[in-house]
Amino acid sequence: MGYVHQASRAKQPSLSQLRAFAAVAEHLHFRDAAAAIGMSQPALSGAVSALEVALGVQLIERTTRKVLLSPAGERLAARADAVLSAVGELMEEAEAMRAPFTGTLRLGVIPTVAPYLLPTVLRLVHERYPDLDLQVHEEQTSSLLDGLAAGRLDLLLLAVPLGVPGVSELPLFDEDFVLVTERGHRLGGRSGIPREVLRDLPLLLLDEGHCLRDQALDICREAGRTQGGPVTTTAAGLSTLVQLVAGGLGVTLLPRTAVTVETGRNEALSTAYFADPAPSRRVALAVRTGTARHAEFEEFAAALREAMTVLPVRTPDGNTADATTEG
């Protein structure tokens, strides 16, 4: 034991060794771990073995069928993740100090925002931040928040409030919800309708996991809809949802930015607009609290607010695009 103790003090583990071990701890499979970090399998195995020598403990239990973490490996895996995360934050801060709006920006977007706002986001980045390498990841809210916390994502574009510790929100705009019906429906084409109409309508919603589903249910509860109302979950995306409405299976709620894209080419659909104050949602950027790039993200949020004034939304500075009613 004396030899092992001295050996562990003589040589500090390298970052590549920690990355190799963290990958194995996550995947419990050498081939998958090697592929995940772009390292050959022999090099990965060698890095883990070298880390075990440097630390003086066995981290991995190797069998012919599978890979297991030893008790020491289970305890030290979290430590390795913390070290790698801290190094990542150090590199992020150094990059932000060198030059804002350069390098990589990993943006997570929810599916009920991506198709309708990304054209504006991409145009802004192309015109104003040409040196920024924007990478877009479309995922549901829970997955995006996990990615932000783990450092896999830098910035999120999604509906708020989130109420998540360690996450700060930079509001972009508020947008109303619109009732979408089949053409010929008694509410189709009307404006100023009361929220109470939602109490008894056959409402179609997105599947579990979409924040828009939860927002729609909250609106219905506020309108006095009871649990026993005819709520049917049948669609994984808004495009499918409006097709079901066009087929006469019910009505649905769309955020205002999605209306033109999802209903404009379908003559079997109609829209109705709620009386003020209409039910609405807020869309914001979400960042890790205390991120070194906070000032950069604040500037990015301000630029997005300005770019989005052409959309049918209300920005915090009071700018509102003209809302034209359709169908």
Secondary structure as GFF3:
##gff-version 3
##sequence-region A 1 327
A	DSSP	alpha_helix	2	10	.	.	.	ID=ss1
A	DSSP	alpha_helix	15	27	.	.	.	ID=ss2
A	DSSP	alpha_helix	30	37	.	.	.	ID=ss3
A	DSSP	alpha_helix	41	55	.	.	.	ID=ss4
A	DSSP	beta_strand	60	62	.	.	.	ID=ss5
A	DSSP	beta_strand	67	69	.	.	.	ID=ss6
A	DSSP	alpha_helix	71	98	.	.	.	ID=ss7
A	DSSP	beta_strand	103	109	.	.	.	ID=ss8
A	DSSP	alpha_helix	114	128	.	.	.	ID=ss9
A	DSSP	beta_strand	132	138	.	.	.	ID=ss10
A	DSSP	alpha_helix	141	150	.	.	.	ID=ss11
A	DSSP	beta_strand	155	160	.	.	.	ID=ss12
A	DSSP	beta_strand	167	182	.	.	.	ID=ss13
A	DSSP	three_ten_helix	195	199	.	.	.	ID=ss14
A	DSSP	beta_strand	203	206	.	.	.	ID=ss15
A	DSSP	alpha_helix	211	222	.	.	.	ID=ss16
A	DSSP	beta_strand	231	235	.	.	.	ID=ss17
A	DSSP	alpha_helix	238	246	.	.	.	ID=ss18
A	DSSP	beta_strand	252	255	.	.	.	ID=ss19
A	DSSP	three_ten_helix	256	258	.	.	.	ID=ss20
A	DSSP	alpha_helix	259	263	.	.	.	ID=ss21
A	DSSP	beta_strand	269	273	.	.	.	ID=ss22
A	DSSP	beta_strand	280	288	.	.	.	ID=ss23
A	DSSP	alpha_helix	294	307	.	.	.	ID=ss24
A	DSSP	three_ten_helix	308	310	.	.	.	ID=ss25
###
